[in-house]
Amino acid sequence: DGYFYQRVAECRYSSKDLQGIEYIDSYVFNQAEYVRFNSTVGKYVGYTEYGVKNAEAWNKGPELAQERGELERFCKHNAPMYYY
């Protein structure tokens, strides 16, 4: 009973080349992903009516710049541990 909320941030490493890293930040409510940031796309994309509204607002606000920085700060910084 109740509601389920989950946020999953992940780095996908396709090779040891740091150019092949992809950062994905997904927002899930009741097991349905409603909005996602993908560093390859470079913006938020909404998958539900609520997600589209969030994506539009976040793509115009400071959230977008912060997410774009996560590829460098989080993924590339931790890549050496992944390939250890």
Secondary structure, DSSP 8 states (H G I E B T S, - for coil): ----EEEEEEEEE-SSSGGGEEEEEEEEETTEEEEEEETTTTEEEESSHHHHHHHHHHHHSHHHHHHHHHIIIIIIHHHHHHT-
